[in-house]
Amino acid sequence: MVLGGGEADGTGVALHGSDAAMDGALSAVYERDGGLGASAPRVARWLGDIRTYFPSTVVQVMQKDAIERLDLTRLLLEPEMLEAVEPDVHLVGTLLALNRVMPGRARESARAVVRKVVLELERRLAQKTRAAVTGALDRSARTHRPRRAADIDWDRTIRANLSHYLPEHRTVVPSRLVGHARRQRAVRREVVLCVDQSGSMAASVVYAGVFGAVLASLRSLRTSMVVFDTAVVDLTDRLDDPVEVLFGTQLGGGTDINRAVAYAQGLITRPADSIFVLVSDLYEGGAREELLRRVAAMTQAGVQVVVLLALSDEGAPSYDRDNAAALAALGVPAFACTPDAFPELMAAAIERRDLGHWVESHTS
């Protein structure tokens, strides 16, 4: 690629065998006169070649570039093509955008591709999320003023007071008790995920769907999930299957964040025990001032509001900086979060830590 290939590379050395095949696979996408054309068989052969010569991480990048550079999207409507591709998050986003125009046979192939990616993401992220959230809920339920002896966590109390050990009495004198909140007062935390499904948010939609399903599996949480463009769709009843969640989305279209936040606000019954997560690039097509008033009202009522510009590995996309600054002025920082950091972010939100400090410690 760097040298240009053929006579243009200036080396006078011809490529042979697998080296020539690799060069040809690269040229098909990255050289102006390469091209794969609109031939499904040729594209299928190319997909097989790149899987032979390159590692899966490189294959995913090349597939994404081919789809974008050569406009191969329509070929993904053919089941044979879907069986040849290397599944990844970006491909899932493309398939979800095509969901409404897919013929039946292609939709089944697409569903198999999406399920494969979802299972891999769950394997990577589910246990970490459950552990982080459960640990945070446990820490939040502790108290330093247990009302009854039965509420005292003796193991943690002894460890917290080892410095007060009296050797002559062979005992620890606790100056600080660590206990559990009374069980009858324990309440389920409410989590509402509100996800922008405009085209630029495709990867975030995929990850949010997986995390929504994982959070919904925790009995200590009451999890709701809505997606929006200019309309709002409540997908809470599908959270037992993240594949169904994703196929309930429709990527593309306009954006009315205020309408979505208004709907989500209606799902919150106990503000002081609730976490509201908005995933959006903040390009508002609705009522901006009303949106800001709603967010301010939620925070004042005790809701822990989290605004993510992206939930993906790519970092922050293009986003509305004026709206992000306005939210920051309300005490709600807007930032991008990687999927691997999301479990710890949720733990911080559950413990009601300062999210501004959390962002600084994870972006420095």
Secondary structure as UniProt FT lines:
FT   HELIX           6..9
FT   HELIX           17..30
FT   TURN            32..34
FT   TURN            37..38
FT   HELIX           40..53
FT   HELIX           56..70
FT   HELIX           73..77
FT   HELIX           79..84
FT   HELIX           89..98
FT   HELIX           99..101
FT   HELIX           104..140
FT   STRAND          142..143
FT   HELIX           149..151
FT   HELIX           154..160
FT   HELIX           162..164
FT   STRAND          165..166
FT   TURN            167..170
FT   STRAND          171..172
FT   STRAND          179..180
FT   HELIX           183..185
FT   STRAND          189..196
FT   HELIX           199..201
FT   HELIX           202..216
FT   TURN            219..220
FT   STRAND          221..228
FT   STRAND          232..234
FT   HELIX           236..238
FT   TURN            239..240
FT   HELIX           242..247
FT   HELIX           257..267
FT   HELIX           271..273
FT   STRAND          274..279
FT   HELIX           288..300
FT   TURN            301..302
FT   STRAND          304..311
FT   TURN            313..314
FT   HELIX           321..329
FT   TURN            330..331
FT   STRAND          334..337
FT   TURN            339..341
FT   HELIX           342..350
FT   TURN            351..352
FT   HELIX           355..363
//
